[in-house]
């Protein structure tokens, strides 16, 4: 499978920063004319979140942790809520991101750098399922502590390099580790959820720039103190 803007292949696959992009009909998913294009543009990242939820299995009545409350993490929170999780807790060292996680449906949040996590580590872990969306080594290690014995960890975030895992603790708790990378059929599901308002991504949209202002848009998007998701408008 090839994705626009992917660096996984050589040569890299071009992205969609263009007024027109050639695609096949089977690559397109139609949606209602009444739907907001700015909302529907979230189909791709929401599909990533839905794929991760599917990899975890049923979340109905489950206690869920999401570490990393950037765009994917916040959409994971919304997807877990739509999938029937009974309790969702999100973490992020940035206060703005924690606030957005609450807006997107989290029941509680914490700063992993300062929080007392004893209530979540007691009894070999609290959460039935954890989603790690930051790729940070410290977050991966923390999730092993906070996921209950025989619970499921879904790794969504990634960073270059090797990760040190406390293997003895991981094995002793018999934690199930699952990888979630991009999506397949979940894209159509994401389109339908957004079309029907099952997930509202608007709080994650930090700005919309005309395509002629691409350089300004990229600079704004790179400033994580101000921007979460930025869109280009080709009108």
Secondary structure, DSSP 8 states (H G I E B T S, - for coil): ---TT--SSSS----S-SS-----GGG-----TTS-HHHHTTHHHHHHHHHHHHHH---TT-EEEEE--SHHHHHHHHHHHHTT-SEEEEE-SSHHHHHHHHHTT-SEEE-TTT---HHHHGGG-SEEEEEE-S--HHHHHHHHHHEEEEEEEEE----SS-----HHHHHHTT-EEEE--S-STHHHHHHHHHHTTSS--GGGEEEEEEGGGHHHHHHHHH-TTT-SEEEEE--
